[in-house]
Amino acid sequence: MSRQQYQGTPAWLEERHGGIGASDVPTLIAGSPEDWRTLFAVKLGLLPDQPAYAPEAAEMGHRLEPLLAALYTEREGHRVQRVNRILRHPEHDFIRASLDRRRKGVVVQLKARRFRDDEWGPDGSDQVPDAIAYQETQEMLVAGVERADVAVLFSGLEFRVYRLGLDRTLADELIALETRAWAYVARGELPPYPGPAPIRPVLAAGEIPADPDTTAAVLAWHAAEQLRAESEASADAIKDLLRERLAIVEAVRGDGFRISYRPSKDRTTVAWEQVASAYRKAMEEYGVDPAWPALIESTFTTTTPGARPLRITIEKGALTHAG
């Protein structure tokens, strides 16, 4: 395609409806039955196009793109090029992608995120949320490259770049899934929902696939957590009721129990880090040798090994279909 197709224009929307775009891939792979039906109802023209983001968020993302591109160029030392059209796979016309930026041999995804959760790995790694990995696999396929850089600004303060390589097995699975689904669309039919996660999760460095015992343990933990949350909610509601009953008294005694509702003693805390910083600044202003504050700081500084917390992240709707 030689004509330009800026995002949001009629030409761009027409191209989106004529195939499966990279932003559609997370729904295609791990979306709910409702999301799946909505996606292909749009492709069939039965529903209007569903915007991925609220207008305000989309506008903010558009405004941030030049900044993120500049941060990426400064960080990586490579200038990037804007791609003002939707690209098509050379062999499968319906497999399409709209790139944020690209440079020689690399597609570049620019993103701004409010928070960084456990799905994002260390800076420079290939550990990104599965939805991002699936999307970037499609972009690499369509662009004919084997690397994608995901440049992310977290909380407006922390800039990171993740580097993904093309997983050929995942790419083949993705092409097969899209080919099966689009065959129905080409006949004017709604593709049947294939069930949750028809494609294996993307494994980042240091990860292994879960075996049946681990999966069973996670399911058991999830069920226990739901019961605990329900129990805590009930206990909190009862405590709120008791606080209302004891609003003007400090204690109640009953048959075999006592409830106390007295205010605790006021607690005073000292912000020692701020105090130390103020002392250091005062010492510098009075001309004290800078080595002295550094020596004092090193004397009272200790390094303890980092904790290894166990965090279990359940993707939205992932366990809805589990037995």
N, C-alpha and C positions, 0 to 999 in steps of 0.2 A: 504494500500500500504506500503510495507516494504522498497522498494528501495528509495534512496535519490534522490530528484529532485531539484537541485539547480536552482534558478531563471535564465532563459535565456537558459538553456540546452534543447536539443531536447526532453528529457523525460518530462521536465516541460511544454514545449509548447504543447506536445501531451496531457497532462492532462488538460491544459487550453482549448484546442479545444474540449475536450470530455464533457464539462459541462459549467455552468455559474459560473464564479468566483466572489469573493467579489468586485474586481475592476471593474467588468462589471455592477454591480448593479446600480450605479448612472445613467448610460446610459439607462439601462432597465427601470428605473422609470421615469426619467425626461429628457432623451435625446431627441434631435430633430429627425424627421423622417429619415434624412440622417444618423445620428449617429446610430440609431436603425438598419437600413438596413446594414450599414457597420459592426456592431457588429455581426449580424447573418450571413452575407456573409462570414466572417472569420470563424465562427463556422462550416459552411457548406463546407469550403474549396474552396470557390469561389474567395476569396481574401487572400493575405498573411497576417500574423499577424501584427496588427498595434501597434507599441510601444506606451506605455502611455506617455513616456517622451523622450525628446531628449537624445542622447547618453551621452552627457556631464552631463546633469542633473541626469540621472540614475546612472552614475558613482559616482557623488558627493553624492547622496543619499545613495548609497551602502557604501561609505567610512564613512559617518556620523553615520551609524547605531550603531556601537560599542560605539561611544561617547554618543549617545542618550540613549542607554541601560544602560551605566554606570551612566549617570545623573539620570535616572529613579530609579535605584537601590539605589543611594545615597539619593535621595529625599524621596522615599517611604519605604526604608529599606527592600526591597524584591529583591532577585536575580531572574533573568529571564532566560528562556531557549530558545534557538534557535530551530525552527521547520523547518527542511530541506526537507519538502515534502508538497504536496498539500493534504489537508484534504477533505474528502467527508462526506456529511450528512448521518447519519445512515439509513434513510428511503428513501431519494431521492438522488440517486447516482450522478445525474447531478448538484446538488447544491454543490459547492466547494469553498474553500478558502485557500489562502497561508498566513500564519501568520508571522508577523515580529518577535514577541517574545510571550511567554506565561509564566505564573506562576500558581500556584494552584488556580483553579477556576476563573482565569482572563486571557483574551487575551490582549495583549499589542501592540498597534499600535505606531510606531515611525515615526515622521514626522518633516521635516524642512520647514518652510515657510518664504518667504521674508518679508511679512507684515502681521499684524494682523488687520483684518477689523471687522465690527460690527457683523458679523456672529459668531464670537468667544466670548463667555461670560467670566465671571470672572474665575480666576484660581480655580480649584477644582470643578467647576460646571459641568452640563451636557449639556451646550449650545455650540454646535458645528455646523458647516455647515451641511445642510441636507445630502449632498453627503457622508460626513464622517459618519453620523448616520446610513444611509442605509448600507454602507459598513460594519460597525461594527456589525450591526444586523445580517448580513450574517455570519460574523466570529464567533459570539457567537453561532448561530444556529449550525454551522458545528462543532465547538469545544465542544458543549454540556455544555456551561457555561452561566451564567446570568449576567456577568459583563465584560465590556471592558474599559481599560484605554487608553486614547489617549495622548501620551507624545509628546509635540510640542516645537520646538525651533524656536522662532520668531526672525528674523533679526540677527541671530547668537548671540543674547545677552539675550533674555528673554525666560526662560524655564517654561512651564506650563504643568500641568497634568489635563485632563478632565476625569470625571468618568461617564460612561454610564451604565444604567441598561437595561436588555432585556425587550423590550415592546412586550408582547405576541400578541397583536392585530396586530401590525405592522409586526411581524414575520409571522403570519398566512397569512396576505395579500401578503407578499413577496413570500412565498412558493407557494401560489395559482397563482400568476403572472408568476413565473418561470416555474411552471408545465404546464401552458397553452402554454407558448412560446416554451418550449422544446419539447412538443408533435409534433409541426410542424417540428422542426429540426430533430427529430427522423424519420420522414417520408421523409426527404430530401427536405422540403419546407421552404420558408422564412416566418417567423411569421408576421402576419399583425400588423401594427403599432397601438397601442391601444389609441393613443392620449396623450397629455401632462399630466404628474403627475397623473397616475392611482392610486397612493397610496397617502394617506393624508400626509401633511408635518409633520415632527417630532416636537413635542412641547417640548421646554425646560421649566425648572422651571420658573414660572412667566409669561408664554405666554398663550394666549387663541386663539382658531381658529377665523379667520375673518368671520364676518357675511356678508350677501349680501350688506348692505349699506356701510360697510367699504371697501369691494372689489370694489364697484362702485366708491367710492371716490378716491381710489388709481389709478384706471384706468383713471379717469378724471384728476388727478394730473399728471400722466405720459404723457397724451396727451398735457396738458398745458406746461409741462417741455420741451417736444420736440419742440413745437411752439416757446417757449422762446429761446431755444438754437439756432434754425434756425434764429430767429430775431436778436439775439446777433451776430451771425456769419456774417449776412448781414451788421449790423451796424459797426462791426470791419473792414470789408473789405472796407466800404466807408471811415472810418477814415484813414485807411492806404493810400487810394488814395489821401485824402486831405493833409496828411503829405508829400506826394511826391510833391504835387502842391506848398506847402508852404516851401519847403526845404531851400530856401535862403531868405525868408522874415519872419517877426514876426507876421503879422496880415493882414487880408483881410476884407474889408467892402463891403457889397452888398446891394441890395434893401431889407431892413428890417432885415438884419442879419449881424453879425460880427464874424469872426473866429480869435482867438488868438493862436499863436504857439510860445510863448516865454519860454525860460528856467526858471524854478523855482529857487528861492533862495536856495543856498547850505544849507543843514541841517546838523547840528552836533548832534550826539547822544553820550551819555555816557553809557557804559556798567556797570551800578551800581553794579550788582551782582559780576562781576569780581573785581571791585574796592573794595567792601566790603570784598571779599575773600582775596585780597592782604593785606588790612589793618589788617585783623584778623591774617594772617600769620606773618606779621611784629610784631604785639603785642606779639604773642607767642614767636617769636625769641628774643625779648627784655625782656622776663621774666615777662610779665604782667600776673596777676592772670587770669587763664582760665575762671573764673566765670564772669569776666567783659565782654568779647566778647559775651558770652552766654546771659548775662543780656541785653546788648544792642540789640542783635538780637531778643530776645523775646519781648522787648519793641516796636519794630517797625514791628512785625510780626502779621498779622491778618489772620483769616481763614474765608473765605466766602463759603456759601453753593454751592455745585457743580451745574452746569447748567443741565437742562434736555432737551437737543436738540432732536428735532423730526427728525429721520433719516429714510428714506424710501429706502430700498434696493430692487432693481428689479433684479431677477436672469436672467442670459443670456437666451434670447429666451422665457422667461416665458410668456410675454404678446403678443407674436407673434400670438398665437392662440386665444387670448381673443377677444370676439366680439367687 
